[in-house]
Amino acid sequence: MQKVLRVRGLRVRYAGGDWVLKGLDFELGKGEVVLIVGESGSGKTTFVRAITGLAGRVYNAVVEGYIEISGKPLAEWGWEEVRDKIGVVLQNPRATLVYPIVYDDLISHAYSIYGSADSAERALSNITKLLRISHLLNKHVDQLSGGELRRVSIAKALLSNPEVIVLDEPLMWLDDKGMEEVRKTIEILKLHEISVVVLEHRYRSLVEVADRVLRLEGGVLAPIESPLEVGGGFTTLKQAATAQEERDPVLEVRNVEVKLGELVLKDISLRISRGEKVVIYGGNGSGKTTLLRVITGVIKPAKGVVKRRGGILYIPQIPYLYFTETSLVDELKLAGLPDAGKASTGKTRFDLDRSPFSLSWGEALEFIVEMALESRSELVLMDEPFSGLSYTSRKTLGGRLLASPKAVVVTASNRENLEFLAGFKLLELKEGRLVEKGLLGDLR
C-alpha cells in the first residue's frame, strides 16, 4: 500500500515542559482510516500539530524525529502545500469559521482554493449535499448548535480535497443522527482513497469503519483490540418518585414558552428537587442549550414562570468560555474556593499556577466540573459535559455527578452518553416539548 504519511521517532515537548511524545512511530496508507484514541492530555492534539508543522512553527515546541508526507520530508514542503495535503478539522469548530454567515464563509474558502466562482460553487454544492447541511448555508454561525458547527467545519476541510484529512474529535457534540452522518462521510472518503486519521474519545461507532485502532499512551502509539464495553438501560420513573417528591425544590419552571427564530419551546414545565439528578436528551438544535439559558435567566421566556430557590452554576459546551482568570488558582479564588486545590479531587493532578487556557479540552472540563461540585451553588447545569472525555473518564464523571449532594441537570444529544448516567431522571426534548421518559438504570 502506498504510504502518504510516515513518522519515525517523533519526540515533542513544549518550552519548560516534559516530552509529550516520546519516540512515536506511525504510517498511513492511501485510502486508509486510522482511529487514534487516548485519555485527555495524552498528546493527540500535539501529534496533529507535529505532522502539520505547527508544533515548531507556531507553538515553539522542540520537535525531533522524521516526518514524511507523500514521500517528501515535511521540512521540504511549503506552508500552503502542507495545508492542502493535510486538511485538519479542529476540536473547536468555531475556530475554523471566519464569516458570520455559513455560506459566505464556505464559498470564500472554496474560491480561495479553486479561483473560479463556478468551480467554487460546484465544490460547495457537492460537499454540502454530501454532509446534508444545505439547509444551514444561510444561517448565522451563532444560530448553529454544536453539532451543526461540527458538520460545517468538516465541510470546510473537505473543500480542498486533501490527500489526508485529520478529524480531531469529529463526533464532539453530535447527536445520534449527526454521528451517523459523520461515519458515513468517513466511509465515502475511504471509498475515494482519501486517507483519514481520526482522533476521538467517543470511538465505538467508528471502530468498524477504521482499518486500525491505536492508543496513544506514554507518548507512543500501540494497537488496541476493542473499545470499552459499557452497558446501560432504563428502569421506571416510579421507582424514584416517592423519594424525589419529599425534597425541597431548587427550581420550578411552569408553562414556559420561547421563540427564537425557527426554534420554539412550548409549554415547558420542570421541577428540580434538592439533590435531584436530571438529564435532558434531544437532538442538535432541539433547544437544550436554550432551555438551560432560560433556567439561568439569560433568556427571558415569552410566557411562563421560572422560580429559582438557590444559586445556579452553568457550565457551557465550550469549557474555555467559563474561564476569566490567568491561572487555575485564581479561578478557584474567584469561585470562593481558595483551598479547593488542597482537597482530594481531580484538580490535584494539575499545576494550579498554570493558565486554564493551556489545559486540553478534557482537562478543562474535568477541572470545571470538580470546581462546580465544590461550589456553594445548589443547582449545577452542564451542557454536554461528556464532550472531550474518554469512555473511562465518562464513567467516572457519571458516578461523581450521581454521588454529589447537589442537584444536577445535564444535556445529552446522543444515547451513548445516557449509559453513563445511571440514576438520572431522563427527560426528552423533542419538537419543542419536554417529556418524562423514565429513570436511567444500569442493567449489567
C-alpha positions as CSV (number, residue, x, y, z in Angstrom):
1,M,0.0,0.0,0.0
2,Q,1.3,3.5,-0.9
3,K,2.2,5.5,2.2
4,V,1.1,9.1,2.3
5,L,2.4,9.8,5.8
6,R,5.4,8.3,7.7
7,V,6.5,9.3,11.2
8,R,9.7,7.9,12.8
9,G,10.9,8.5,16.4
10,L,8.8,11.6,16.9
11,R,9.5,13.5,20.1
12,V,7.8,16.8,21.0
13,R,7.9,19.0,24.1
14,Y,6.8,22.5,24.8
15,A,9.0,25.2,26.4
16,G,9.7,24.3,30.0
17,G,7.7,21.1,29.9
18,D,8.4,17.4,29.7
19,W,8.3,15.3,26.5
20,V,4.7,14.8,25.4
21,L,5.5,12.5,22.5
22,K,8.4,10.1,23.2
23,G,9.6,8.3,20.1
24,L,6.3,7.8,18.3
25,D,6.2,5.8,15.1
26,F,3.3,5.9,12.6
27,E,2.4,5.1,9.0
28,L,-0.7,5.9,7.0
29,G,-1.6,4.2,3.7
30,K,-3.5,5.8,0.8
31,G,-7.2,5.4,1.5
32,E,-6.6,4.0,5.0
33,V,-8.6,5.0,8.0
34,V,-6.8,5.0,11.3
35,L,-8.5,5.7,14.6
36,I,-6.3,7.1,17.4
37,V,-7.7,7.1,21.0
38,G,-6.2,8.2,24.3
39,E,-7.0,9.9,27.5
40,S,-7.3,13.7,27.7
41,G,-3.8,15.2,27.7
42,S,-2.2,12.1,26.2
43,G,-0.8,14.1,23.2
44,K,-3.3,13.6,20.4
45,T,-3.5,17.3,19.5
46,T,0.3,17.6,19.8
47,F,0.6,14.8,17.3
48,V,-1.6,16.7,14.8
49,R,0.4,19.9,15.4
50,A,3.6,17.9,14.7
51,I,2.6,16.3,11.4
52,T,1.3,19.6,10.1
53,G,4.4,21.6,11.1
54,L,2.5,23.7,13.6
55,A,4.2,22.4,16.7
56,G,7.6,24.0,15.9
57,R,6.4,27.0,13.7
58,V,3.5,28.2,15.8
59,Y,3.8,26.7,19.3
60,N,7.6,26.9,19.5
61,A,7.9,23.3,20.6
62,V,11.0,21.2,20.4
63,V,10.4,18.6,17.6
64,E,12.7,15.7,17.0
65,G,12.4,12.8,14.6
66,Y,11.4,12.3,11.0
67,I,8.1,13.2,9.3
68,E,7.4,12.5,5.6
69,I,4.4,13.5,3.5
70,S,3.8,11.8,0.2
71,G,7.4,10.6,0.0
72,K,9.0,14.0,0.8
73,P,10.2,15.3,4.2
74,L,7.9,17.7,6.0
75,A,10.7,20.4,6.0
76,E,10.7,20.4,2.2
77,W,7.0,21.3,1.9
78,G,5.8,24.9,1.9
79,W,3.3,26.0,4.4
80,E,0.4,26.2,1.9
81,E,1.4,22.9,0.4
82,V,1.1,21.1,3.8
83,R,-2.2,22.8,4.4
84,D,-3.5,21.5,1.0
85,K,-2.0,18.0,1.6
86,I,-3.4,17.6,5.1
87,G,-6.8,19.0,5.9
88,V,-7.4,19.4,9.7
89,V,-10.8,19.7,11.4
90,L,-10.1,21.2,14.9
91,Q,-11.7,20.3,18.2
92,N,-13.4,23.7,18.4
93,P,-15.3,24.1,15.1
94,R,-15.8,27.9,15.7
95,A,-12.0,28.3,15.3
96,T,-12.3,27.3,11.6
97,L,-15.0,29.9,10.7
98,V,-14.3,33.5,9.7
99,Y,-17.5,35.0,8.4
100,P,-20.8,35.2,10.4
101,I,-22.9,33.5,7.6
102,V,-22.2,29.9,6.8
103,Y,-22.4,30.3,3.0
104,D,-20.2,33.4,3.0
105,D,-17.5,31.5,4.9
106,L,-17.6,28.3,2.9
107,I,-17.8,30.0,-0.6
108,S,-14.9,32.4,0.3
109,H,-12.8,29.4,1.3
110,A,-13.8,27.5,-1.8
111,Y,-13.0,30.4,-4.1
112,S,-9.5,30.8,-2.5
113,I,-8.9,27.2,-3.4
114,Y,-10.3,27.0,-7.0
115,G,-10.0,30.6,-8.1
116,S,-13.2,30.3,-10.1
117,A,-16.7,31.2,-8.9
118,D,-18.3,28.3,-10.9
119,S,-15.8,25.7,-9.6
120,A,-16.2,27.0,-6.1
121,E,-20.0,26.8,-6.3
122,R,-19.8,23.2,-7.6
123,A,-17.5,22.1,-4.9
124,L,-19.6,23.7,-2.2
125,S,-22.8,22.2,-3.6
126,N,-21.3,18.7,-3.7
127,I,-19.9,18.9,-0.1
128,T,-23.0,20.4,1.5
129,K,-25.2,17.7,-0.2
130,L,-22.8,15.0,1.0
131,L,-23.0,16.2,4.6
132,R,-26.7,17.2,4.4
133,I,-26.0,20.7,5.6
134,S,-27.5,22.7,2.6
135,H,-30.2,24.0,4.9
136,L,-27.6,25.6,7.1
137,L,-26.0,27.8,4.4
138,N,-28.0,30.9,5.1
139,K,-27.8,30.7,8.9
140,H,-25.7,32.9,11.2
141,V,-22.9,30.9,12.9
142,D,-24.4,31.9,16.3
143,Q,-27.6,30.2,15.3
144,L,-25.9,26.8,14.9
145,S,-25.9,24.1,17.5
146,G,-22.7,22.4,18.5
147,G,-23.3,19.5,16.1
148,E,-24.2,21.8,13.2
149,L,-21.0,23.7,13.8
150,R,-19.0,20.4,13.6
151,R,-20.6,19.4,10.3
152,V,-19.9,22.9,8.8
153,S,-16.3,22.7,9.9
154,I,-15.9,19.2,8.3
155,A,-17.3,20.6,5.1
156,K,-14.8,23.4,5.0
157,A,-11.9,21.0,5.5
158,L,-13.2,18.8,2.6
159,L,-13.4,21.7,0.1
160,S,-9.7,21.5,-0.7
161,N,-10.0,17.7,-1.4
162,P,-6.9,16.9,0.7
163,E,-4.9,13.7,0.4
164,V,-5.1,13.2,4.1
165,I,-7.8,14.6,6.4
166,V,-7.4,14.7,10.2
167,L,-10.5,14.8,12.3
168,D,-9.8,15.9,15.8
169,E,-12.7,14.6,17.8
170,P,-15.3,15.0,15.0
171,L,-18.1,13.5,17.0
172,M,-17.9,16.1,19.8
173,W,-21.5,17.4,20.4
174,L,-23.1,15.4,17.6
175,D,-26.4,13.7,18.2
176,D,-27.1,10.2,17.0
177,K,-28.1,11.3,13.5
178,G,-25.1,13.6,13.2
179,M,-22.8,10.9,14.4
180,E,-24.1,8.5,11.7
181,E,-23.7,11.2,9.0
182,V,-20.0,11.7,10.0
183,R,-19.4,7.9,10.0
184,K,-20.9,7.7,6.5
185,T,-18.8,10.6,5.4
186,I,-15.6,8.8,6.5
187,E,-16.8,5.7,4.6
188,I,-17.2,7.9,1.5
189,L,-13.7,9.4,1.9
190,K,-12.3,5.9,2.2
191,L,-14.0,4.8,-1.0
192,H,-12.4,7.8,-2.7
193,E,-9.0,6.8,-1.4
194,I,-8.6,9.8,0.9
195,S,-6.6,8.8,3.9
196,V,-8.2,9.7,7.3
197,V,-6.8,10.0,10.8
198,V,-9.5,10.2,13.4
199,L,-8.6,11.3,17.0
200,E,-11.7,10.6,19.1
201,H,-12.8,9.7,22.6
202,R,-16.2,8.5,21.5
203,Y,-14.8,5.9,19.2
204,R,-17.1,2.9,19.4
205,S,-19.3,3.9,16.5
206,L,-16.2,4.3,14.3
207,V,-14.4,1.0,15.0
208,E,-16.0,-0.8,12.1
209,V,-15.0,1.8,9.5
210,A,-11.4,2.0,10.8
211,D,-8.7,-0.2,9.3
212,R,-6.6,0.1,12.5
213,V,-7.3,1.4,16.1
214,L,-4.3,2.7,18.0
215,R,-3.9,4.0,21.6
216,L,-1.7,7.0,22.4
217,E,-0.3,6.4,25.8
218,G,3.0,7.3,27.4
219,G,4.0,9.3,24.4
220,V,3.9,6.4,21.9
221,L,1.3,4.6,19.7
222,A,0.3,1.0,20.2
223,P,-2.6,-1.1,18.7
224,I,-5.6,-1.9,20.9
225,E,-8.0,-4.8,20.5
226,S,-11.5,-3.5,21.2
227,P,-13.3,-0.5,22.6
228,L,-14.5,-0.3,26.2
229,E,-17.9,-2.0,26.6
230,V,-20.4,-0.2,28.8
231,G,-23.9,-1.3,29.2
232,G,-27.0,0.6,30.3
233,G,-30.7,0.6,30.2
234,F,-33.9,2.0,31.7
235,T,-35.9,1.4,34.9
236,T,-39.2,3.0,35.6
237,L,-39.6,6.6,36.9
238,K,-42.0,5.3,39.6
239,Q,-39.1,3.7,41.5
240,A,-37.6,7.1,42.3
241,A,-40.7,9.2,42.5
242,T,-41.5,8.9,46.2
243,A,-38.1,10.0,47.4
244,Q,-38.0,12.9,45.0
245,E,-41.4,14.3,46.0
246,E,-40.3,14.9,49.6
247,R,-37.3,17.1,48.7
248,D,-37.4,20.9,48.6
249,P,-37.4,22.3,45.1
250,V,-34.4,24.4,43.9
251,L,-36.0,25.2,40.6
252,E,-39.6,25.4,39.2
253,V,-40.3,26.1,35.6
254,R,-44.0,26.5,34.7
255,N,-45.6,26.7,31.3
256,V,-42.7,28.4,29.7
257,E,-42.7,29.3,26.0
258,V,-39.8,30.6,24.0
259,K,-39.5,31.5,20.3
260,L,-36.0,32.2,18.8
261,G,-36.2,32.2,15.0
262,E,-37.3,28.7,14.0
263,L,-36.7,27.3,17.5
264,V,-39.8,27.1,19.6
265,L,-40.2,25.7,23.2
266,K,-43.8,25.0,24.0
267,D,-45.4,24.8,27.4
268,I,-42.2,23.7,29.2
269,S,-42.7,22.7,32.9
270,L,-39.9,21.3,35.1
271,R,-39.4,20.9,38.8
272,I,-35.9,20.1,40.2
273,S,-35.7,19.0,43.8
274,R,-32.7,19.4,46.1
275,G,-30.1,16.8,45.1
276,E,-32.1,15.5,42.1
277,K,-30.3,14.3,39.0
278,V,-31.8,15.0,35.6
279,V,-30.6,14.5,32.0
280,I,-32.3,16.3,29.1
281,Y,-31.9,14.3,25.9
282,G,-32.5,15.7,22.4
283,G,-31.0,16.1,19.0
284,N,-28.8,19.0,18.0
285,G,-30.9,22.1,17.6
286,S,-33.8,20.8,19.7
287,G,-33.4,23.6,22.2
288,K,-31.5,22.0,25.1
289,T,-29.0,24.9,25.4
290,T,-31.8,27.4,25.1
291,L,-33.7,25.8,27.9
292,L,-30.6,25.9,30.2
293,R,-30.2,29.6,29.4
294,V,-33.9,30.2,30.3
295,I,-33.2,28.5,33.6
296,T,-30.2,30.7,34.3
297,G,-32.2,33.8,33.3
298,V,-30.0,34.7,30.3
299,I,-33.1,34.3,28.1
300,K,-36.4,35.6,29.2
301,P,-39.4,33.5,28.2
302,A,-42.3,34.9,26.2
303,K,-44.7,33.2,28.6
304,G,-44.5,31.3,31.8
305,V,-42.6,31.5,35.1
306,V,-39.1,30.5,36.3
307,K,-38.5,30.3,40.0
308,R,-35.0,29.7,41.4
309,R,-34.5,28.9,45.1
310,G,-30.8,28.6,45.2
311,G,-27.6,29.5,43.5
312,I,-27.2,28.2,39.9
313,L,-23.9,27.4,38.2
314,Y,-23.9,27.0,34.4
315,I,-21.1,25.1,32.6
316,P,-21.2,25.8,28.8
317,Q,-20.5,23.4,26.0
318,I,-17.1,25.0,25.3
319,P,-15.3,24.9,28.7
320,Y,-12.8,27.6,27.9
321,L,-15.7,30.1,27.9
322,Y,-16.0,29.6,31.6
323,F,-12.5,30.8,32.4
324,T,-11.8,34.5,33.1
325,E,-8.5,34.4,35.1
326,T,-4.9,33.8,34.2
327,S,-4.3,30.8,36.5
328,L,-6.2,27.9,37.9
329,V,-5.6,29.1,41.5
330,D,-7.1,32.4,40.6
331,E,-10.2,30.7,39.1
332,L,-10.6,28.8,42.4
333,K,-10.3,32.1,44.4
334,L,-12.9,33.8,42.2
335,A,-15.2,30.9,42.8
336,G,-14.7,31.3,46.6
337,L,-12.6,28.1,46.8
338,P,-9.1,29.3,47.7
339,D,-8.3,26.0,49.5
340,A,-10.0,23.7,46.9
341,G,-6.7,22.8,45.3
342,K,-5.7,21.0,48.5
343,A,-8.8,18.9,48.5
344,S,-8.7,15.3,47.4
345,T,-10.3,15.9,43.9
346,G,-9.3,15.7,40.3
347,K,-7.7,19.1,40.4
348,T,-4.7,18.0,42.5
349,R,-3.2,16.5,39.3
350,F,-3.0,20.0,37.8
351,D,-0.4,22.6,38.4
352,L,-2.6,25.3,39.8
353,D,-0.2,28.1,38.7
354,R,-0.7,27.2,35.0
355,S,-3.1,29.1,32.7
356,P,-6.6,27.4,32.4
357,F,-6.3,28.0,28.6
358,S,-3.3,25.7,28.5
359,L,-5.4,22.7,29.6
360,S,-6.7,20.2,27.0
361,W,-10.4,20.2,26.3
362,G,-11.0,17.2,28.6
363,E,-8.7,18.6,31.3
364,A,-10.5,21.9,31.3
365,L,-13.9,20.2,31.5
366,E,-12.8,18.0,34.4
367,F,-11.4,20.9,36.3
368,I,-14.6,23.0,35.9
369,V,-16.8,20.1,36.9
370,E,-14.9,19.4,40.1
371,M,-14.9,23.1,40.9
372,A,-18.6,23.3,40.3
373,L,-19.4,20.4,42.6
374,E,-17.4,22.0,45.4
375,S,-19.1,25.4,44.9
376,R,-21.9,26.8,47.1
377,S,-24.4,26.6,44.2
378,E,-27.3,24.2,44.9
379,L,-28.0,23.6,41.2
380,V,-25.4,22.8,38.6
381,L,-26.3,22.9,34.9
382,M,-23.9,21.1,32.5
383,D,-24.3,21.4,28.7
384,E,-22.9,18.2,27.1
385,P,-20.4,17.5,29.9
386,F,-19.0,14.3,28.3
387,S,-17.5,16.1,25.3
388,G,-13.8,15.5,25.1
389,L,-13.7,12.7,27.6
390,S,-12.7,9.1,27.2
391,Y,-15.1,6.3,28.0
392,T,-13.3,5.6,31.2
393,S,-13.5,9.3,32.2
394,R,-17.2,9.5,31.3
395,K,-18.0,6.6,33.5
396,T,-16.0,8.2,36.4
397,L,-17.8,11.5,35.8
398,G,-21.3,9.9,35.7
399,G,-20.6,8.3,39.1
400,R,-19.2,11.6,40.5
401,L,-22.3,13.5,39.5
402,L,-24.6,10.9,40.9
403,A,-22.8,10.9,44.3
404,S,-22.9,14.7,44.6
405,P,-25.4,16.1,47.0
406,K,-26.1,18.9,44.6
407,A,-29.0,19.0,42.1
408,V,-27.6,18.4,38.7
409,V,-29.1,18.9,35.2
410,V,-27.1,17.8,32.2
411,T,-27.9,17.7,28.5
412,A,-27.1,14.9,26.1
413,S,-27.5,14.7,22.3
414,N,-26.8,11.0,21.9
415,R,-28.0,7.8,23.6
416,E,-24.4,6.6,24.1
417,N,-23.8,9.1,26.8
418,L,-27.0,8.0,28.6
419,E,-25.2,4.8,29.5
420,F,-23.0,6.8,32.0
421,L,-25.9,8.4,33.8
422,A,-27.5,5.6,35.8
423,G,-29.8,7.0,38.4
424,F,-30.6,10.2,36.4
425,K,-34.2,11.0,35.5
426,L,-34.5,11.1,31.7
427,L,-36.4,13.9,30.0
428,E,-36.6,14.1,26.2
429,L,-36.9,17.5,24.4
430,K,-38.5,16.9,21.0
431,E,-40.4,19.3,18.8
432,G,-40.3,21.9,21.5
433,R,-41.9,19.8,24.3
434,L,-40.3,18.2,27.3
435,V,-41.5,14.7,28.2
436,E,-40.5,12.4,31.1
437,K,-39.3,9.1,29.9
438,G,-38.1,7.2,33.0
439,L,-35.2,6.7,35.3
440,L,-31.9,5.6,33.7
441,G,-30.6,2.4,35.2
442,D,-27.7,0.0,34.9
443,L,-28.8,-3.4,33.7
444,R,-25.3,-5.0,33.7
